[in-house]
Structures are given as structure tokens and as C-alpha cells.
Amino acid sequence: LLPFVVTGAQVQGQVGGSALLVAERPPGFQIREAIWRSLWPSEELLATFFRGSLETLYHSRFLGRAQLHGNLSLELRPLESGDSGNFSVLLVDKEGRAWTQTLQLKVYDAVPRPEVQVFIAVSGDAQPPKTCQVFLSCWAPNISDITYSWRREGTIDLDIKPGGLFMDGHVLSVSLGPGDKGVAYSCIVSNPVSWDLATVTPWESCHRQAAPGMVSYKDVLLVVVPVLLFLILAGLSAWHWGPCSGKKKKDVCADEVAPETENPLV
């Protein structure tokens, strides 16, 4: 008889936690033997069930971290970041029929608390602005496979409109007024197994930035960039059109130097 093969089951776990790989079986399938293997990065024998005896003391990267339960499900703990991969279990019933199941394990790091920075687009007026344009930048250190989202605290509608999001949700742009003094925004970072958040009240930064005489960063760029470009172009022009540039001018310069070298001191 040809063996039955089931694929596509996915299991998720967190570093330091545990993952349970469940050995499913068809109805009426009376198990005589079971073999668990790790298929990636190399095939390794993890656990077996034979003649009513459970065995997990096989030399593999899961030695000491694998436990075979009475229902023949395999538990791995504690999980490590390199444990992600494919696993298979082969079940054989009393009539010799085989049932193979493949499972995919994905192990994620625990999400750390994100860091939020507040950037203010300062107006050119000396007086505190009536509105404040804010850019909130959120970043979670040393982590991958995470999703960024934002919510406005203290309101019925907590969702943030996509039009104010940039860089895959890392940056949120909001416009605040005097009525938003106590409004807080939270950046939420998450993956399939964990999440964390950080909350800021951006109007406080608007108030600190509203000091008299402050200049908008846009105004600074409008002055500095043209001046730098002018200096660079002037330097290139002086080098190209100098007195000894070009073939003819090189000859003239050579003629001017020659009389000094033709009359050595006696």
C-alpha cells in the first residue's frame, strides 16, 4: 500500500518558549510505530515509538530538548533562534500502512520595546504656532520579521489612516493643534508570537520647539544647499579655466619658465 502524506501544517514558537508538534492520524489508525525527524538543515532522528517504548536520546541538535508525549506529539523546549525548519513524523499502523506528516516550525524572537523619536517641522514665525506638524519615528532594535502599527490613545477610533504612514509604518505624520495637548500616540511592534509598544505625547515637543527666533529646517536647507553648490561650481571652474589649463596655455606656461632654466649660474 502507498503511504499517506500530509504536508503544510505550520507551528509558531518564541525563543525560550516551547513548540508542540502534533502527530495527527486518520480515524481508526492504530499506531504500532512512530518516527520523528528533523529535515533541515540536515536530516536528524529525534524520537521514536516502538513496541510501546518512547525514545528521545538520539544525538541531534535537539538532544535534551525533545520530549515525546503519550499521544506521540513531539514537544521542543526551550526553543532557540536556529530551530526553525521542517519536521516529519512517520506513523505505521498494525496492518503496516504508513502515514507521513510534514510540519513547518518558525521560531521568532520576542519583540523588544520600541523606541519612538519626535521630529517637529518648526514654523518660521517667532510666536508659537497654532498647529504643529509632527513626525513620529518608531524603531525596534535588533529584530526582524515584525510589523509596525500606530494608534491614537484616548479616542473611540484608534486606527491611524494609511495616508499618514511612511517607510512601511516606521514613520507617522500628524498635524496637532492646541486641542491635542494631551493626545498620546502609541507605536506597536509585533510578530506572530509577541508584541510591545511605546507611547509618546508629541504636543510636549511642539511646546519646547516653539521658542522665539527658531528657524525652520526647511529655511536652513534653502540657504545652505545653494551656497554649497555655488562654492563647488566656482572651484571646478577655477581649476578648469586656470592660467595653465588647456594645451595652448600649457605651452605658454612652459615658455615662461624656460628662460629661467636656460641660464644656469656660472
VEXDREN-2710 file (C-alpha; in Angstrom, 1 decimal):
% VEXDREN-2710
k/r/px/py/pz
1/LEU/0.0/0.0/0.0
2/LEU/1.2/3.5/-0.8
3/PRO/1.8/5.7/2.3
4/PHE/-0.5/8.7/3.0
5/VAL/1.4/12.0/3.1
6/VAL/0.1/15.2/4.7
7/THR/2.0/18.5/4.3
8/GLY/1.6/22.2/5.1
9/ALA/1.0/22.3/8.8
10/GLN/2.7/25.3/10.4
11/VAL/3.7/25.8/14.0
12/GLN/5.0/29.0/15.6
13/GLY/7.1/29.5/18.7
14/GLN/9.1/32.0/20.6
15/VAL/12.8/31.9/21.5
16/GLY/13.0/30.5/25.1
17/GLY/9.5/29.0/24.9
18/SER/8.1/25.7/23.6
19/ALA/6.5/24.3/20.5
20/LEU/4.2/21.3/20.2
21/LEU/4.4/19.3/17.0
22/VAL/1.1/17.3/16.9
23/ALA/1.1/13.9/15.3
24/GLU/-2.3/13.7/13.6
25/ARG/-3.7/10.4/12.4
26/PRO/-6.7/9.3/10.3
27/PRO/-9.7/7.8/12.1
28/GLY/-9.2/4.2/13.2
29/PHE/-5.4/4.3/12.6
30/GLN/-3.9/2.1/15.4
31/ILE/-0.3/3.2/15.7
32/ARG/2.4/0.5/16.0
33/GLU/5.5/2.6/15.3
34/ALA/6.3/6.3/15.1
35/ILE/9.4/8.1/14.0
36/TRP/10.1/11.9/14.3
37/ARG/12.8/13.5/12.2
38/SER/14.2/17.0/11.6
39/LEU/14.6/17.6/7.9
40/TRP/16.5/20.9/7.8
41/PRO/19.3/21.9/7.7
42/SER/20.2/18.2/7.8
43/GLU/18.1/15.1/8.4
44/GLU/18.3/14.0/12.1
45/LEU/16.4/11.4/14.1
46/LEU/14.7/13.0/17.1
47/ALA/12.3/10.5/18.7
48/THR/10.8/7.1/18.1
49/PHE/8.0/4.9/19.4
50/PHE/8.5/1.2/19.0
51/ARG/6.8/-1.7/20.9
52/GLY/5.3/0.6/23.4
53/SER/8.6/2.3/24.3
54/LEU/9.3/6.0/23.8
55/GLU/12.8/7.1/23.0
56/THR/14.3/10.6/22.5
57/LEU/18.0/10.1/23.4
58/TYR/19.3/10.4/19.9
59/HIS/22.3/12.5/19.0
60/SER/20.9/15.7/17.4
61/ARG/20.8/19.4/18.0
62/PHE/17.6/18.8/20.0
63/LEU/19.2/16.3/22.4
64/GLY/17.9/17.1/25.9
65/ARG/15.2/19.5/24.4
66/ALA/12.8/17.0/22.8
67/GLN/10.0/15.2/24.7
68/LEU/7.7/12.6/23.1
69/HIS/4.3/12.6/24.7
70/GLY/1.9/9.6/25.1
71/ASN/-0.2/10.8/22.1
72/LEU/3.1/10.8/20.1
73/SER/3.2/14.6/19.7
74/LEU/6.7/16.0/20.0
75/GLU/7.5/19.0/22.2
76/LEU/10.6/21.0/21.8
77/ARG/11.8/23.3/24.6
78/PRO/13.5/25.7/25.2
79/LEU/13.4/26.9/21.6
80/GLU/16.4/28.6/20.0
81/SER/16.5/31.0/17.1
82/GLY/18.1/28.4/14.8
83/ASP/15.3/25.8/15.4
84/SER/13.2/26.9/12.5
85/GLY/12.7/24.3/9.8
86/ASN/10.7/21.3/8.6
87/PHE/9.9/18.2/10.6
88/SER/8.3/14.9/9.7
89/VAL/6.6/12.1/11.6
90/LEU/6.1/8.7/10.1
91/LEU/3.3/6.6/11.7
92/VAL/2.8/2.9/10.9
93/ASP/-0.3/1.1/12.0
94/LYS/-0.7/-2.6/12.9
95/GLU/-1.5/-3.5/9.3
96/GLY/1.7/-2.0/8.0
97/ARG/0.1/1.1/6.5
98/ALA/2.2/4.3/6.7
99/TRP/1.1/7.8/7.4
100/THR/3.6/10.7/7.0
101/GLN/3.0/14.2/8.1
102/THR/5.3/17.2/7.5
103/LEU/5.2/20.3/9.7
104/GLN/7.0/23.6/9.4
105/LEU/8.3/25.3/12.6
106/LYS/9.0/29.0/12.6
107/VAL/10.7/30.4/15.7
108/TYR/10.6/34.2/16.4
109/ASP/12.5/36.4/18.8
110/ALA/10.5/38.1/21.5
111/VAL/9.7/41.7/20.4
112/PRO/11.6/44.3/22.4
113/ARG/10.1/47.6/23.5
114/PRO/10.3/50.0/20.6
115/GLU/11.9/53.5/20.7
116/VAL/9.9/56.5/19.4
117/GLN/11.5/59.8/18.4
118/VAL/9.6/63.0/17.8
119/PHE/10.6/65.3/15.0
120/ILE/9.0/68.8/14.6
121/ALA/8.7/70.8/11.4
122/VAL/9.2/74.2/13.1
123/SER/7.3/77.2/11.6
124/GLY/9.2/80.3/10.6
125/ASP/7.2/82.6/12.9
126/ALA/8.6/83.7/16.3
127/GLN/5.3/83.1/18.0
128/PRO/4.2/79.6/19.0
129/PRO/2.3/78.0/16.0
130/LYS/-1.3/77.3/16.2
131/THR/-0.7/74.0/14.5
132/CYS/2.3/71.7/14.8
133/GLN/3.4/69.2/12.2
134/VAL/4.9/66.2/13.8
135/PHE/6.8/63.2/12.5
136/LEU/7.0/60.2/14.9
137/SER/9.7/57.7/14.1
138/CYS/9.4/54.2/15.6
139/TRP/12.2/51.6/15.7
140/ALA/12.7/48.2/17.4
141/PRO/16.3/47.3/17.9
142/ASN/17.9/44.0/16.7
143/ILE/14.8/42.4/15.4
144/SER/13.3/41.3/12.1
145/ASP/10.0/39.9/10.8
146/ILE/8.0/42.5/12.7
147/THR/5.1/44.7/11.8
148/TYR/4.7/48.4/12.8
149/SER/1.3/50.0/13.6
150/TRP/0.1/53.1/15.3
151/ARG/-2.9/54.1/17.4
152/ARG/-4.2/57.4/18.8
153/GLU/-4.9/56.9/22.5
154/GLY/-8.0/58.3/24.3
155/THR/-10.3/58.3/21.2
156/ILE/-13.0/56.0/20.0
157/ASP/-11.4/55.5/16.6
158/LEU/-8.0/54.1/17.5
159/ASP/-6.9/53.3/13.9
160/ILE/-4.5/55.6/12.0
161/LYS/-5.3/56.4/8.4
162/PRO/-2.7/55.0/6.0
163/GLY/-2.1/58.4/4.4
164/GLY/0.0/59.5/7.3
165/LEU/2.3/56.4/7.4
166/PHE/5.7/56.2/5.7
167/MET/8.5/53.7/5.4
168/ASP/6.3/50.6/6.0
169/GLY/4.8/52.1/9.1
170/HIS/8.0/53.2/10.7
171/VAL/7.1/56.9/10.5
172/LEU/3.8/58.6/11.3
173/SER/3.0/62.1/10.3
174/VAL/0.3/64.0/12.2
175/SER/-0.8/67.6/12.5
176/LEU/-1.6/68.8/16.0
177/GLY/-3.5/71.8/17.3
178/PRO/-4.0/73.3/20.8
179/GLY/-6.8/70.8/21.4
180/ASP/-4.3/67.9/21.0
181/LYS/-2.2/68.9/24.0
182/GLY/-3.0/65.7/25.9
183/VAL/-3.3/63.3/23.0
184/ALA/-0.8/60.4/23.0
185/TYR/0.2/58.1/20.2
186/SER/1.4/54.6/20.6
187/CYS/3.7/52.6/18.3
188/ILE/3.0/48.9/18.4
189/VAL/5.6/46.4/17.1
190/SER/4.5/42.8/16.8
191/ASN/5.3/39.4/15.2
192/PRO/3.1/36.3/15.2
193/VAL/4.1/35.4/18.8
194/SER/4.7/38.6/20.7
195/TRP/4.2/42.4/20.8
196/ASP/5.2/45.5/22.7
197/LEU/4.5/49.3/22.5
198/ALA/5.8/52.7/23.4
199/THR/3.7/55.8/23.9
200/VAL/4.5/59.5/23.5
201/THR/2.7/62.8/23.8
202/PRO/4.0/64.8/20.9
203/TRP/2.5/68.2/21.8
204/GLU/5.0/68.5/24.6
205/SER/7.8/68.5/22.0
206/CYS/5.9/71.1/20.0
207/HIS/5.8/73.4/23.1
208/ARG/9.6/73.0/23.6
209/GLN/10.3/73.7/20.0
210/ALA/8.2/76.9/19.9
211/ALA/11.0/79.2/21.3
212/PRO/11.4/82.7/19.7
213/GLY/13.9/83.1/16.9
214/MET/14.0/79.4/15.9
215/VAL/14.4/78.7/12.2
216/SER/12.7/76.0/10.2
217/TYR/14.9/73.2/9.0
218/LYS/13.5/73.9/5.5
219/ASP/14.6/77.5/5.6
220/VAL/18.1/76.4/6.6
221/LEU/18.3/74.0/3.7
222/LEU/17.1/76.7/1.2
223/VAL/20.1/78.8/2.2
224/VAL/22.9/76.2/2.8
225/VAL/22.4/74.0/-0.2
226/PRO/22.6/76.8/-2.9
227/VAL/25.7/78.2/-1.2
228/LEU/27.4/74.9/-1.2
229/LEU/26.6/74.2/-4.8
230/PHE/27.9/77.7/-5.8
231/LEU/31.2/77.1/-4.0
232/ILE/31.7/73.7/-5.6
233/LEU/30.9/75.0/-9.1
234/ALA/33.3/78.0/-8.6
235/GLY/36.1/75.7/-7.5
236/LEU/35.6/73.5/-10.5
237/SER/35.5/76.5/-12.9
238/ALA/38.7/78.0/-11.4
239/TRP/40.5/74.7/-11.8
240/HIS/39.3/74.2/-15.4
241/TRP/39.9/77.7/-16.7
242/GLY/43.1/78.5/-14.7
243/PRO/46.1/80.2/-16.5
244/CYS/47.8/76.9/-17.3
245/SER/44.8/74.8/-18.3
246/GLY/44.5/73.6/-21.9
247/LYS/47.2/72.7/-24.4
248/LYS/48.0/76.2/-25.6
249/LYS/48.1/77.6/-22.1
250/LYS/50.4/74.8/-21.1
251/ASP/52.8/75.8/-23.9
252/VAL/52.7/79.5/-22.8
253/CYS/53.4/78.5/-19.2
254/ALA/56.3/76.3/-20.4
255/ASP/57.8/79.2/-22.4
256/GLU/57.6/81.5/-19.3
257/VAL/59.5/79.0/-17.2
258/ALA/62.1/78.1/-19.9
259/PRO/64.3/81.4/-19.7
260/GLU/64.9/80.8/-16.0
261/THR/66.2/77.3/-16.6
262/GLU/68.4/78.1/-19.7
263/ASN/70.8/80.5/-17.8
264/PRO/72.4/78.5/-15.0
265/LEU/74.8/80.3/-12.6
266/VAL/78.5/80.1/-13.6
END
